[in-house]
Amino acid sequence: MTVLTRRHPLALLLPLMAALFVASLSLGASGVSLAGVLADWRANGGTGGGGGTAWVIFTEIRLPRALLGLLVGGALGMAGAALQGMLRNPLAEPAVIGVSPCAALGAVIAFYSGFANRFALALPLGGIAGALVAVALLFALAGRSVGVLTLILAGIALSSFAGAATSLALSLSPNPYALAEIVFWMMGSLADRTMDQVYLAAPFVTAGAALLLSVGPALDALSLGEDTAQSLGFPVGRVGARVVLGTALAVGAAVAVTGAIGFVGLVVPHLLRPLVGHQPRRLLLPSFAGGACLVLAADTALRLGGPRPELKLGVVTALLGAPFFLGLVLSTRRNLA
């Protein structure tokens, strides 16, 4: 690995992310190539307005999928890096503060109430509302002086409640078709998404990422301890509030439009940390790019087998992430021994 890559991991990650984005646009069950899309675009006067098959496949199926892969993966990766820096724990991820489970609960309520059938955007809006309610409840439980341990305990309580409420909604669902739809959605996928969902998620992910980037210097100070960060002029409570709110906006929007995609926020920061050292601030942007790369690569790999029922993206990331998580736990235990 070159010195440039170690000092500037984005020099490797950004070209890789661009290549995976193009690969996501190029592959699909239809077999339409980018050259075919370009030919269709030219045939319609350079606007695509004629609605040729290749152009429709590109704009209505592949482009939203690729954009959401970039946004969702980036949101999960950056949120995981910020939480690990704030909590000073390499095992932390967005689910630890209850945002992901509460966002999933909000979407399940939209399913269960029937709003998802009457209003196309009810599902993502329900997920985002669930994430924002999670933040309100989190600070109501934790109080104004938000400490790290208090945040963790409040997040565990929220996660447990959201998981129980989701299971209750599933067990009481009177419609077996709605039940199957909820279960499939909760597995996480980028398939069958539209540009409307991209437009809905992008502002929340952008706002959340901006909040997380704004606390970079404070995360560096927190790595020296809460008392040290406080003495350097970084109020721990305000830093925690920004990280939690940024995570809620970014991850809540991601979960709302794609369902639960686990372990990205855990795996990506841990893999990239050796490239940036022990400065949480330097890990944020590489984790965004690395998360986007991981989700785009996994989603593209799902389409390589041709036309067949696709595995759900959340299932694949869980199958890859669970052994990694177990190895990380064992490694941490050995280091503490």
Summary of the structure (lengths in Angstrom):
residues: 337
radius of gyration: 20.4
end to end distance: 30.8
largest distance: 68.2
contacts: 1208
relative contact order: 0.16
helix: 78%
strand: 0%
